[in-house]
Amino acid sequence: MSPMAELLTDDQIDLAIRDHLPEWKVVDNELVRSVKKPTFMDGIRLVATVAQLAESMNHHPDIDIRWTTITFRLATHDAGGITDNDLVLARHIDTAAG
């Protein structure tokens, strides 16, 4: 992740959600999506897949595991909000989630 990641405008974020990330919403200046999997272990496998993607990007989501529901929260903390890095990771999470 670049230390100079630029914050996206609200309009840029809204457009990205509308056109590419319909499962995501903005909550408290973070991109948020919950994924319900059929079993706990399916959810854990999704977390493991996302962890590998995040590590390869050096851009890590906050992940909340509640039995079969996994919630991902994305923000670029050193930039103070949502950047292109978060949009890219959100697309990867969507692909992993199926």
Buried (B, 14 or more C-beta within 10 A) or exposed (E): BEEEBEBBEEEBBEEBBEEEBEEBEBEEEBBBBBBEBEEBEBBBEBBEBBEEBBEEEEBBBEBEEEEBEBBBBBBBEEBEBBBBBBBBBBBBBBEBBE
